[in-house]
Amino acid sequence: METDILAELRALGHRVPHLAGGLVATVDGMLVAHDTHGTEPSALAAMTAASLGLAQRLADSTGQGEFRESLVRGEHGCVATYAAGGSCVLTLLAHPDANVGRLNLEARRSARRIAALLNDTLQPKEAREH
């Protein structure tokens, strides 16, 4: 599973110019796979979980429904987080000249593929055969 998720992260990096790296983590901050450069992946996974909790509460308390994604734009780029199924998130780091529309489009597709990979891995073999 980790190898397939890492392959998806790397493919995403090829499809989105100016992507600096990314990771997949559980919603409680455990690192699943990463392709980060110059960023400590375990710390980023933990920070993602903390910000996810706040984003989920914000979406819920304002009537926006279930968390889908968040974007933090800074002076030197952005951090984007996308739901990847119910138990994991995809977090991406992008340089400031990244096309955020393209990032969103490709990341949403990758998040769905990662969710499918996770579902296939977590389901018992008998359930996958039916």
The first five atom37 places (N, CA, C, CB, O) and aatype in JSON, in Angstrom:
{
  "aatype": [12, 6, 16, 3, 9, 10, 0, 6, 10, 1, 0, 10, 7, 8, 1, 19, 14, 8, 10, 0, 7, 7, 10, 19, 0, 16, 19, 3, 7, 12, 10, 19, 0, 8, 3, 16, 8, 7, 16, 6, 14, 15, 0, 10, 0, 0, 12, 16, 0, 0, 15, 10, 7, 10, 0, 5, 1, 10, 0, 3, 15, 16, 7, 5, 7, 6, 13, 1, 6, 15, 10, 19, 1, 7, 6, 8, 7, 4, 19, 0, 16, 18, 0, 0, 7, 7, 15, 4, 19, 10, 16, 10, 10, 0, 8, 14, 3, 0, 2, 19, 7, 1, 10, 2, 10, 6, 0, 1, 1, 15, 0, 1, 1, 9, 0, 0, 10, 10, 2, 3, 16, 10, 5, 14, 11, 6, 0, 1, 6, 8],
  "atom_mask": [
    [1, 1, 1, 1, 1],
    [1, 1, 1, 1, 1],
    [1, 1, 1, 1, 1],
    [1, 1, 1, 1, 1],
    [1, 1, 1, 1, 1],
    [1, 1, 1, 1, 1],
    [1, 1, 1, 1, 1],
    [1, 1, 1, 1, 1],
    [1, 1, 1, 1, 1],
    [1, 1, 1, 1, 1],
    [1, 1, 1, 1, 1],
    [1, 1, 1, 1, 1],
    [1, 1, 1, 0, 1],
    [1, 1, 1, 1, 1],
    [1, 1, 1, 1, 1],
    [1, 1, 1, 1, 1],
    [1, 1, 1, 1, 1],
    [1, 1, 1, 1, 1],
    [1, 1, 1, 1, 1],
    [1, 1, 1, 1, 1],
    [1, 1, 1, 0, 1],
    [1, 1, 1, 0, 1],
    [1, 1, 1, 1, 1],
    [1, 1, 1, 1, 1],
    [1, 1, 1, 1, 1],
    [1, 1, 1, 1, 1],
    [1, 1, 1, 1, 1],
    [1, 1, 1, 1, 1],
    [1, 1, 1, 0, 1],
    [1, 1, 1, 1, 1],
    [1, 1, 1, 1, 1],
    [1, 1, 1, 1, 1],
    [1, 1, 1, 1, 1],
    [1, 1, 1, 1, 1],
    [1, 1, 1, 1, 1],
    [1, 1, 1, 1, 1],
    [1, 1, 1, 1, 1],
    [1, 1, 1, 0, 1],
    [1, 1, 1, 1, 1],
    [1, 1, 1, 1, 1],
    [1, 1, 1, 1, 1],
    [1, 1, 1, 1, 1],
    [1, 1, 1, 1, 1],
    [1, 1, 1, 1, 1],
    [1, 1, 1, 1, 1],
    [1, 1, 1, 1, 1],
    [1, 1, 1, 1, 1],
    [1, 1, 1, 1, 1],
    [1, 1, 1, 1, 1],
    [1, 1, 1, 1, 1],
    [1, 1, 1, 1, 1],
    [1, 1, 1, 1, 1],
    [1, 1, 1, 0, 1],
    [1, 1, 1, 1, 1],
    [1, 1, 1, 1, 1],
    [1, 1, 1, 1, 1],
    [1, 1, 1, 1, 1],
    [1, 1, 1, 1, 1],
    [1, 1, 1, 1, 1],
    [1, 1, 1, 1, 1],
    [1, 1, 1, 1, 1],
    [1, 1, 1, 1, 1],
    [1, 1, 1, 0, 1],
    [1, 1, 1, 1, 1],
    [1, 1, 1, 0, 1],
    [1, 1, 1, 1, 1],
    [1, 1, 1, 1, 1],
    [1, 1, 1, 1, 1],
    [1, 1, 1, 1, 1],
    [1, 1, 1, 1, 1],
    [1, 1, 1, 1, 1],
    [1, 1, 1, 1, 1],
    [1, 1, 1, 1, 1],
    [1, 1, 1, 0, 1],
    [1, 1, 1, 1, 1],
    [1, 1, 1, 1, 1],
    [1, 1, 1, 0, 1],
    [1, 1, 1, 1, 1],
    [1, 1, 1, 1, 1],
    [1, 1, 1, 1, 1],
    [1, 1, 1, 1, 1],
    [1, 1, 1, 1, 1],
    [1, 1, 1, 1, 1],
    [1, 1, 1, 1, 1],
    [1, 1, 1, 0, 1],
    [1, 1, 1, 0, 1],
    [1, 1, 1, 1, 1],
    [1, 1, 1, 1, 1],
    [1, 1, 1, 1, 1],
    [1, 1, 1, 1, 1],
    [1, 1, 1, 1, 1],
    [1, 1, 1, 1, 1],
    [1, 1, 1, 1, 1],
    [1, 1, 1, 1, 1],
    [1, 1, 1, 1, 1],
    [1, 1, 1, 1, 1],
    [1, 1, 1, 1, 1],
    [1, 1, 1, 1, 1],
    [1, 1, 1, 1, 1],
    [1, 1, 1, 1, 1],
    [1, 1, 1, 0, 1],
    [1, 1, 1, 1, 1],
    [1, 1, 1, 1, 1],
    [1, 1, 1, 1, 1],
    [1, 1, 1, 1, 1],
    [1, 1, 1, 1, 1],
    [1, 1, 1, 1, 1],
    [1, 1, 1, 1, 1],
    [1, 1, 1, 1, 1],
    [1, 1, 1, 1, 1],
    [1, 1, 1, 1, 1],
    [1, 1, 1, 1, 1],
    [1, 1, 1, 1, 1],
    [1, 1, 1, 1, 1],
    [1, 1, 1, 1, 1],
    [1, 1, 1, 1, 1],
    [1, 1, 1, 1, 1],
    [1, 1, 1, 1, 1],
    [1, 1, 1, 1, 1],
    [1, 1, 1, 1, 1],
    [1, 1, 1, 1, 1],
    [1, 1, 1, 1, 1],
    [1, 1, 1, 1, 1],
    [1, 1, 1, 1, 1],
    [1, 1, 1, 1, 1],
    [1, 1, 1, 1, 1],
    [1, 1, 1, 1, 1],
    [1, 1, 1, 1, 1],
    [1, 1, 1, 1, 1],
    [1, 1, 1, 1, 1]
  ],
  "atom_positions": [
    [[0.82, -1.19, 0.0], [0.0, 0.0, 0.0], [0.87, 1.25, 0.0], [-0.94, 0.0, 1.2], [0.64, 2.16, -0.8]],
    [[1.86, 1.33, 0.88], [2.7, 2.53, 0.96], [3.39, 2.8, -0.37], [3.74, 2.38, 2.06], [3.51, 3.96, -0.78]],
    [[3.83, 1.76, -1.05], [4.49, 1.92, -2.35], [3.54, 2.51, -3.38], [5.03, 0.56, -2.84], [3.94, 3.38, -4.16]],
    [[2.3, 2.06, -3.39], [1.31, 2.59, -4.34], [0.97, 4.05, -4.03], [0.03, 1.73, -4.3], [0.82, 4.87, -4.94]],
    [[0.86, 4.37, -2.76], [0.57, 5.75, -2.38], [1.74, 6.66, -2.72], [0.24, 5.85, -0.88], [1.54, 7.77, -3.22]],
    [[2.95, 6.2, -2.47], [4.14, 6.97, -2.83], [4.21, 7.18, -4.34], [5.42, 6.25, -2.32], [4.58, 8.26, -4.8]],
    [[3.86, 6.18, -5.11], [3.83, 6.32, -6.58], [2.81, 7.38, -6.98], [3.49, 4.96, -7.26], [3.06, 8.16, -7.9]],
    [[1.67, 7.42, -6.31], [0.66, 8.43, -6.61], [1.17, 9.83, -6.25], [-0.65, 8.13, -5.85], [0.95, 10.78, -7.0]],
    [[1.85, 9.96, -5.13], [2.43, 11.26, -4.75], [3.44, 11.74, -5.79], [3.1, 11.16, -3.37], [3.45, 12.91, -6.16]],
    [[4.27, 10.84, -6.25], [5.28, 11.21, -7.24], [4.64, 11.55, -8.59], [6.3, 10.06, -7.42], [5.08, 12.48, -9.27]],
    [[3.62, 10.82, -8.97], [2.91, 11.12, -10.22], [2.25, 12.49, -10.13], [1.85, 10.03, -10.54], [2.25, 13.25, -11.1]],
    [[1.7, 12.8, -8.98], [1.08, 14.11, -8.76], [2.13, 15.21, -8.92], [0.43, 14.19, -7.37], [1.86, 16.26, -9.5]],
    [[3.32, 14.96, -8.41], [4.41, 15.92, -8.55], [4.79, 16.18, -10.0], [0.0, 0.0, 0.0], [5.22, 17.28, -10.34]],
    [[4.62, 15.18, -10.85], [4.91, 15.35, -12.28], [3.79, 16.11, -12.99], [5.12, 13.98, -12.94], [4.03, 16.81, -13.97]],
    [[2.57, 15.95, -12.49], [1.42, 16.6, -13.14], [1.24, 18.07, -12.72], [0.15, 15.84, -12.82], [0.64, 18.85, -13.45]],
    [[1.77, 18.43, -11.55], [1.59, 19.79, -11.03], [2.94, 20.49, -10.94], [0.89, 19.76, -9.63], [3.74, 20.18, -10.06]],
    [[3.2, 21.43, -11.85], [4.46, 22.18, -11.78], [4.55, 22.96, -10.46], [4.58, 23.15, -12.98], [3.54, 23.45, -9.95]],
    [[5.72, 23.06, -9.92], [6.02, 23.84, -8.72], [5.48, 23.2, -7.44], [5.45, 25.22, -8.86], [5.33, 23.88, -6.43]],
    [[5.2, 21.91, -7.48], [4.82, 21.19, -6.27], [6.11, 20.85, -5.53], [3.98, 19.9, -6.59], [7.03, 20.29, -6.11]],
    [[6.17, 21.2, -4.25], [7.4, 21.0, -3.48], [7.43, 19.68, -2.72], [7.58, 22.13, -2.51], [8.5, 19.26, -2.28]],
    [[6.3, 19.02, -2.57], [6.26, 17.75, -1.87], [4.88, 17.48, -1.33], [0.0, 0.0, 0.0], [3.98, 18.31, -1.42]],
    [[4.74, 16.3, -0.75], [3.45, 15.94, -0.2], [3.52, 14.71, 0.67], [0.0, 0.0, 0.0], [4.52, 13.99, 0.69]],
    [[2.43, 14.48, 1.38], [2.35, 13.3, 2.24], [0.9, 12.88, 2.4], [2.98, 13.58, 3.6], [-0.03, 13.63, 2.14]],
    [[0.76, 11.65, 2.84], [-0.54, 11.12, 3.23], [-0.4, 10.72, 4.68], [-0.99, 9.9, 2.32], [0.56, 10.05, 5.07]],
    [[-1.38, 11.14, 5.49], [-1.38, 10.84, 6.91], [-2.78, 10.45, 7.34], [-0.87, 12.05, 7.73], [-3.76, 10.78, 6.67]],
    [[-2.86, 9.75, 8.46], [-4.17, 9.46, 9.02], [-4.71, 10.74, 9.64], [-4.1, 8.3, 10.07], [-3.95, 11.67, 9.91]],
    [[-6.0, 10.79, 9.87], [-6.6, 11.99, 10.44], [-6.1, 12.27, 11.86], [-8.12, 11.87, 10.44], [-6.25, 13.39, 12.36]],
    [[-5.51, 11.27, 12.51], [-4.95, 11.5, 13.84], [-3.44, 11.74, 13.82], [-5.25, 10.32, 14.73], [-2.79, 11.73, 14.86]],
    [[-2.87, 11.97, 12.62], [-1.5, 12.43, 12.51], [-0.42, 11.39, 12.29], [0.0, 0.0, 0.0], [0.77, 11.71, 12.38]],
    [[-0.8, 10.16, 12.02], [0.21, 9.12, 11.75], [0.59, 9.15, 10.27], [-0.32, 7.71, 12.15], [-0.27, 9.15, 9.4]],
    [[1.88, 9.18, 10.0], [2.4, 9.24, 8.64], [2.16, 7.91, 7.93], [3.9, 9.59, 8.65], [2.48, 6.85, 8.46]],
    [[1.61, 7.97, 6.72], [1.37, 6.78, 5.91], [2.43, 6.69, 4.82], [-0.05, 6.82, 5.28], [3.04, 5.63, 4.64]],
    [[2.66, 7.77, 4.09], [3.67, 7.83, 3.03], [4.01, 9.29, 2.79], [3.15, 7.14, 1.7], [3.2, 10.18, 3.04]],
    [[5.23, 9.53, 2.3], [5.62, 10.92, 2.03], [6.63, 11.02, 0.91], [6.19, 11.56, 3.28], [7.39, 10.09, 0.63]],
    [[6.6, 12.18, 0.27], [7.59, 12.56, -0.73], [7.85, 14.04, -0.47], [7.09, 12.29, -2.23], [7.47, 14.91, -1.25]],
    [[8.52, 14.29, 0.63], [8.81, 15.67, 1.04], [10.3, 15.92, 0.96], [8.29, 15.94, 2.48], [11.11, 15.0, 1.11]],
    [[10.64, 17.15, 0.74], [12.04, 17.53, 0.63], [12.27, 18.73, 1.53], [12.44, 17.84, -0.85], [11.66, 19.79, 1.31]],
    [[13.12, 18.6, 2.52], [13.42, 19.72, 3.4], [12.38, 19.97, 4.48], [0.0, 0.0, 0.0], [12.48, 20.96, 5.21]],
    [[11.4, 19.09, 4.59], [10.37, 19.22, 5.62], [10.29, 17.9, 6.36], [8.99, 19.61, 5.01], [10.26, 16.83, 5.74]],
    [[10.25, 17.97, 7.68], [10.15, 16.76, 8.5], [8.74, 16.18, 8.35], [10.47, 17.08, 10.0], [7.78, 16.79, 8.82]],
    [[8.59, 15.02, 7.7], [7.26, 14.5, 7.39], [6.42, 14.14, 8.62], [7.4, 13.29, 6.52], [5.21, 14.36, 8.61]],
    [[7.02, 13.6, 9.65], [6.23, 13.24, 10.84], [5.66, 14.47, 11.52], [7.09, 12.45, 11.83], [4.51, 14.46, 11.97]],
    [[6.46, 15.53, 11.59], [5.97, 16.78, 12.18], [4.86, 17.39, 11.33], [7.11, 17.78, 12.35], [3.87, 17.89, 11.86]],
    [[5.03, 17.34, 10.0], [4.0, 17.87, 9.11], [2.71, 17.05, 9.23], [4.5, 17.86, 7.66], [1.62, 17.62, 9.19]],
    [[2.82, 15.74, 9.37], [1.63, 14.9, 9.55], [0.9, 15.27, 10.83], [2.03, 13.41, 9.59], [-0.33, 15.34, 10.85]],
    [[1.65, 15.52, 11.91], [1.03, 15.9, 13.18], [0.37, 17.28, 13.08], [2.07, 15.9, 14.3], [-0.73, 17.48, 13.59]],
    [[1.03, 18.22, 12.42], [0.44, 19.56, 12.24], [-0.8, 19.5, 11.35], [1.47, 20.53, 11.64], [-1.76, 20.23, 11.57]],
    [[-0.76, 18.63, 10.36], [-1.92, 18.45, 9.49], [-3.12, 17.98, 10.3], [-1.6, 17.45, 8.36], [-4.23, 18.48, 10.12]],
    [[-2.9, 17.03, 11.2], [-3.99, 16.53, 12.04], [-4.56, 17.64, 12.91], [-3.51, 15.37, 12.91], [-5.77, 17.74, 13.09]],
    [[-3.68, 18.47, 13.47], [-4.14, 19.57, 14.32], [-4.97, 20.57, 13.52], [-2.95, 20.28, 14.97], [-6.03, 21.01, 13.97]],
    [[-4.48, 20.94, 12.34], [-5.22, 21.91, 11.52], [-6.51, 21.28, 10.96], [-4.34, 22.42, 10.36], [-7.5, 21.98, 10.77]],
    [[-6.49, 19.98, 10.71], [-7.67, 19.28, 10.23], [-8.79, 19.35, 11.26], [-7.33, 17.84, 9.91], [-9.95, 19.56, 10.91]],
    [[-8.44, 19.17, 12.53], [-9.44, 19.24, 13.58], [-10.14, 20.59, 13.59], [0.0, 0.0, 0.0], [-11.36, 20.67, 13.72]],
    [[-9.37, 21.65, 13.46], [-9.93, 23.0, 13.41], [-10.76, 23.21, 12.15], [-8.81, 24.04, 13.49], [-11.85, 23.77, 12.21]],
    [[-10.26, 22.76, 11.01], [-10.99, 22.91, 9.75], [-12.32, 22.15, 9.78], [-10.13, 22.42, 8.57], [-13.33, 22.64, 9.29]],
    [[-12.31, 20.95, 10.37], [-13.54, 20.17, 10.48], [-14.56, 20.9, 11.35], [-13.25, 18.78, 11.06], [-15.74, 20.97, 11.01]],
    [[-14.11, 21.44, 12.48], [-15.02, 22.18, 13.36], [-15.55, 23.43, 12.7], [-14.32, 22.54, 14.66], [-16.72, 23.76, 12.85]],
    [[-14.69, 24.14, 11.95], [-15.1, 25.35, 11.26], [-16.17, 25.03, 10.2], [-13.89, 26.03, 10.61], [-17.19, 25.71, 10.11]],
    [[-15.92, 24.0, 9.41], [-16.89, 23.61, 8.38], [-18.21, 23.2, 9.01], [-16.32, 22.45, 7.52], [-19.28, 23.58, 8.54]],
    [[-18.15, 22.42, 10.07], [-19.35, 21.94, 10.72], [-20.14, 23.08, 11.39], [-18.99, 20.89, 11.75], [-21.36, 23.17, 11.23]],
    [[-19.44, 23.93, 12.12], [-20.14, 24.98, 12.87], [-20.72, 26.07, 11.97], [-19.21, 25.6, 13.87], [-21.59, 26.82, 12.4]],
    [[-20.24, 26.16, 10.73], [-20.79, 27.15, 9.8], [-21.76, 26.53, 8.8], [-19.65, 27.84, 9.05], [-22.21, 27.19, 7.86]],
    [[-22.08, 25.26, 9.01], [-23.06, 24.6, 8.16], [-22.54, 24.22, 6.78], [0.0, 0.0, 0.0], [-23.33, 24.04, 5.86]],
    [[-21.22, 24.1, 6.62], [-20.64, 23.79, 5.32], [-20.52, 22.29, 5.05], [-19.28, 24.43, 5.2], [-20.12, 21.88, 3.96]],
    [[-20.87, 21.49, 6.03], [-20.83, 20.04, 5.84], [-19.48, 19.43, 6.17], [0.0, 0.0, 0.0], [-18.66, 20.03, 6.87]],
    [[-19.27, 18.24, 5.64], [-18.07, 17.46, 5.91], [-16.83, 18.11, 5.27], [-18.24, 16.03, 5.39], [-16.9, 18.67, 4.18]],
    [[-15.69, 18.03, 5.96], [-14.43, 18.59, 5.46], [-14.07, 17.96, 4.12], [-13.3, 18.37, 6.48], [-14.17, 16.74, 3.96]],
    [[-13.66, 18.79, 3.17], [-13.17, 18.33, 1.87], [-11.72, 18.76, 1.64], [-14.06, 18.88, 0.75], [-10.89, 17.94, 1.24]],
    [[-11.43, 20.05, 1.89], [-10.07, 20.55, 1.65], [-9.86, 21.89, 2.34], [-9.81, 20.69, 0.14], [-10.8, 22.59, 2.7]],
    [[-8.59, 22.23, 2.52], [-8.24, 23.55, 3.04], [-6.95, 24.01, 2.36], [-8.06, 23.52, 4.61], [-6.15, 23.2, 1.88]],
    [[-6.77, 25.32, 2.33], [-5.6, 25.91, 1.69], [-5.07, 27.02, 2.58], [-5.94, 26.45, 0.27], [-5.82, 27.9, 3.0]],
    [[-3.78, 26.96, 2.87], [-3.11, 28.02, 3.62], [-2.06, 28.6, 2.69], [-2.47, 27.48, 4.97], [-1.14, 27.91, 2.27]],
    [[-2.21, 29.87, 2.39], [-1.28, 30.53, 1.48], [-0.37, 31.43, 2.31], [-2.03, 31.35, 0.38], [-0.84, 32.26, 3.09]],
    [[0.93, 31.24, 2.13], [1.92, 32.05, 2.81], [2.77, 32.81, 1.82], [0.0, 0.0, 0.0], [2.6, 32.68, 0.6]],
    [[3.66, 33.6, 2.34], [4.54, 34.41, 1.5], [5.38, 33.57, 0.55], [5.44, 35.26, 2.36], [5.69, 33.99, -0.56]],
    [[5.75, 32.36, 0.99], [6.66, 31.52, 0.21], [5.98, 30.3, -0.41], [7.79, 31.06, 1.08], [6.66, 29.36, -0.81]],
    [[4.65, 30.31, -0.49], [3.95, 29.19, -1.09], [2.69, 28.84, -0.34], [0.0, 0.0, 0.0], [2.15, 29.66, 0.42]],
    [[2.21, 27.63, -0.54], [0.97, 27.23, 0.13], [1.04, 25.79, 0.61], [-0.23, 27.43, -0.79], [1.84, 24.98, 0.13]],
    [[0.16, 25.5, 1.56], [-0.04, 24.16, 2.08], [-1.5, 23.84, 1.85], [0.35, 24.04, 3.61], [-2.38, 24.57, 2.31]],
    [[-1.77, 22.77, 1.13], [-3.14, 22.37, 0.83], [-3.39, 20.98, 1.39], [-3.4, 22.41, -0.7], [-2.55, 20.09, 1.27]],
    [[-4.56, 20.81, 2.0], [-4.92, 19.53, 2.58], [-6.26, 19.09, 2.01], [-4.99, 19.61, 4.13], [-7.2, 19.88, 1.93]],
    [[-6.34, 17.82, 1.62], [-7.52, 17.26, 0.97], [-7.93, 15.98, 1.7], [-7.26, 16.99, -0.54], [-7.07, 15.18, 2.07]],
    [[-9.22, 15.79, 1.89], [-9.71, 14.53, 2.45], [-9.4, 13.41, 1.47], [-11.25, 14.61, 2.75], [-9.62, 13.55, 0.27]],
    [[-8.88, 12.31, 1.98], [-8.6, 11.12, 1.17], [-9.33, 9.96, 1.83], [-7.04, 10.83, 1.05], [-8.73, 9.12, 2.5]],
    [[-10.64, 9.93, 1.63], [-11.47, 8.97, 2.34], [-11.78, 9.51, 3.73], [0.0, 0.0, 0.0], [-11.53, 10.68, 4.02]],
    [[-12.33, 8.66, 4.57], [-12.71, 9.1, 5.9], [-11.62, 9.04, 6.93], [0.0, 0.0, 0.0], [-11.75, 9.61, 8.01]],
    [[-10.52, 8.34, 6.62], [-9.5, 8.13, 7.64], [-8.15, 8.77, 7.33], [-9.31, 6.69, 7.84], [-7.26, 8.75, 8.19]],
    [[-7.96, 9.32, 6.14], [-6.66, 9.89, 5.78], [-6.81, 11.23, 5.06], [-5.89, 8.92, 4.9], [-7.89, 11.59, 4.58]],
    [[-5.7, 11.95, 5.0], [-5.65, 13.22, 4.28], [-4.39, 13.26, 3.42], [-5.68, 14.42, 5.26], [-3.38, 12.63, 3.73]],
    [[-4.49, 14.03, 2.36], [-3.37, 14.31, 1.46], [-2.96, 15.75, 1.72], [-3.75, 14.07, -0.06], [-3.79, 16.65, 1.59]],
    [[-1.71, 15.98, 2.08], [-1.22, 17.33, 2.31], [-0.11, 17.62, 1.32], [-0.72, 17.51, 3.77], [0.83, 16.83, 1.16]],
    [[-0.22, 18.76, 0.65], [0.74, 19.14, -0.39], [1.37, 20.48, -0.08], [0.07, 19.18, -1.76], [0.72, 21.38, 0.47]],
    [[2.63, 20.62, -0.43], [3.36, 21.87, -0.31], [3.67, 22.37, -1.71], [4.67, 21.68, 0.53], [4.17, 21.61, -2.55]],
    [[3.37, 23.64, -1.97], [3.59, 24.18, -3.31], [4.34, 25.51, -3.22], [2.26, 24.37, -4.05], [4.16, 26.28, -2.28]],
    [[5.16, 25.76, -4.21], [5.87, 27.03, -4.32], [4.88, 28.14, -4.66], [6.99, 26.94, -5.39], [3.78, 27.86, -5.12]],
    [[5.26, 29.41, -4.43], [4.32, 30.51, -4.65], [3.85, 30.67, -6.1], [4.94, 31.78, -4.21], [2.78, 31.24, -6.33]],
    [[4.62, 30.19, -7.06], [4.21, 30.34, -8.45], [3.4, 29.14, -8.97], [5.43, 30.55, -9.32], [3.16, 29.03, -10.17]],
    [[3.0, 28.25, -8.07], [2.16, 27.12, -8.47], [0.77, 27.62, -8.87], [2.06, 26.07, -7.33], [0.25, 28.57, -8.28]],
    [[0.19, 26.98, -9.85], [-1.16, 27.29, -10.29], [-2.11, 26.56, -9.33], [-1.4, 26.86, -11.79], [-2.22, 25.33, -9.39]],
    [[-2.78, 27.31, -8.46], [-3.62, 26.71, -7.42], [-4.82, 25.98, -8.04], [-4.09, 27.78, -6.44], [-5.26, 24.97, -7.49]],
    [[-5.35, 26.47, -9.15], [-6.44, 25.77, -9.82], [-6.02, 24.39, -10.28], [0.0, 0.0, 0.0], [-6.73, 23.41, -10.09]],
    [[-4.86, 24.32, -10.9], [-4.32, 23.03, -11.35], [-4.01, 22.13, -10.16], [-3.04, 23.25, -12.2], [-4.29, 20.93, -10.19]],
    [[-3.44, 22.72, -9.11], [-3.16, 21.97, -7.88], [-4.44, 21.34, -7.35], [-2.51, 22.88, -6.81], [-4.48, 20.15, -7.06]],
    [[-5.5, 22.14, -7.24], [-6.77, 21.62, -6.72], [-7.32, 20.51, -7.6], [-7.79, 22.74, -6.61], [-7.74, 19.46, -7.1]],
    [[-7.33, 20.72, -8.9], [-7.86, 19.72, -9.83], [-7.13, 18.38, -9.69], [-7.75, 20.23, -11.26], [-7.75, 17.34, -9.53]],
    [[-5.82, 18.43, -9.77], [-5.02, 17.2, -9.72], [-5.03, 16.57, -8.32], [-3.59, 17.49, -10.14], [-5.06, 15.35, -8.2]],
    [[-4.99, 17.39, -7.29], [-4.97, 16.87, -5.92], [-6.28, 16.18, -5.57], [-4.69, 17.98, -4.93], [-6.28, 15.15, -4.89]],
    [[-7.39, 16.72, -6.03], [-8.68, 16.08, -5.77], [-8.73, 14.7, -6.42], [-9.85, 16.96, -6.29], [-9.24, 13.75, -5.82]],
    [[-8.22, 14.59, -7.62], [-8.17, 13.29, -8.3], [-7.26, 12.32, -7.54], [-7.66, 13.45, -9.76], [-7.61, 11.16, -7.34]],
    [[-6.1, 12.81, -7.13], [-5.17, 11.95, -6.39], [-5.76, 11.53, -5.05], [-3.84, 12.68, -6.16], [-5.59, 10.38, -4.63]],
    [[-6.45, 12.43, -4.38], [-7.07, 12.09, -3.09], [-8.08, 10.97, -3.27], [-7.75, 13.33, -2.48], [-8.17, 10.08, -2.42]],
    [[-8.85, 11.01, -4.35], [-9.81, 9.93, -4.61], [-9.09, 8.6, -4.89], [-10.72, 10.3, -5.81], [-9.51, 7.55, -4.42]],
    [[-8.0, 8.65, -5.65], [-7.23, 7.43, -5.93], [-6.61, 6.87, -4.65], [-6.13, 7.71, -6.98], [-6.61, 5.66, -4.43]],
    [[-6.09, 7.76, -3.81], [-5.49, 7.33, -2.55], [-6.56, 6.71, -1.65], [-4.79, 8.52, -1.83], [-6.32, 5.68, -1.02]],
    [[-7.72, 7.33, -1.59], [-8.82, 6.76, -0.8], [-9.17, 5.36, -1.29], [-10.06, 7.68, -0.86], [-9.41, 4.46, -0.48]],
    [[-9.21, 5.18, -2.61], [-9.51, 3.86, -3.17], [-8.42, 2.85, -2.8], [-9.65, 3.95, -4.7], [-8.72, 1.7, -2.47]],
    [[-7.16, 3.27, -2.87], [-6.06, 2.38, -2.48], [-6.19, 1.97, -1.01], [-4.71, 3.07, -2.72], [-5.99, 0.81, -0.66]],
    [[-6.52, 2.94, -0.17], [-6.67, 2.65, 1.26], [-7.84, 1.72, 1.5], [-6.85, 3.95, 2.05], [-7.74, 0.79, 2.31]],
    [[-8.96, 1.95, 0.82], [-10.13, 1.08, 0.97], [-9.83, -0.34, 0.55], [-11.31, 1.62, 0.17], [-10.23, -1.29, 1.22]],
    [[-9.11, -0.49, -0.58], [-8.75, -1.83, -1.06], [-7.87, -2.55, -0.06], [-8.05, -1.74, -2.4], [-8.0, -3.76, 0.13]],
    [[-6.97, -1.82, 0.57], [-6.04, -2.42, 1.52], [-6.72, -2.76, 2.83], [-4.87, -1.5, 1.77], [-6.41, -3.79, 3.44]],
    [[-7.63, -1.92, 3.27], [-8.24, -2.1, 4.59], [-9.41, -3.07, 4.58], [-8.69, -0.78, 5.12], [-9.77, -3.59, 5.64]],
    [[-10.01, -3.32, 3.44], [-11.13, -4.26, 3.37], [-10.62, -5.69, 3.46], [-11.94, -4.07, 2.06], [-9.56, -6.01, 2.92]],
    [[-11.36, -6.54, 4.15], [-10.99, -7.96, 4.15], [-11.02, -8.5, 2.73], [-11.93, -8.77, 5.06], [-11.8, -8.03, 1.9]],
    [[-10.19, -9.48, 2.45], [-10.08, -10.05, 1.11], [-11.43, -10.54, 0.6], [-9.07, -11.2, 1.1], [-11.74, -10.36, -0.58]],
    [[-12.23, -11.15, 1.46], [-13.52, -11.7, 1.05], [-14.42, -10.57, 0.54], [-14.2, -12.45, 2.23], [-15.15, -10.77, -0.43]],
    [[-14.4, -9.4, 1.16], [-15.26, -8.28, 0.76], [-14.84, -7.74, -0.61], [-15.21, -7.16, 1.81], [-15.69, -7.32, -1.39]],
    [[-13.54, -7.76, -0.9], [-13.04, -7.27, -2.19], [-13.43, -8.2, -3.33], [-11.53, -7.12, -2.15], [-13.57, -7.75, -4.47]],
    [[-13.6, -9.48, -3.05], [-13.91, -10.46, -4.08], [-15.36, -10.43, -4.5], [-13.55, -11.84, -3.61], [-15.7, -10.98, -5.55]],
    [[-16.22, -9.82, -3.72], [-17.67, -9.79, -4.03], [-18.05, -8.56, -4.74], [-18.51, -9.92, -2.79], [-19.22, -8.37, -5.08]]
  ]
}
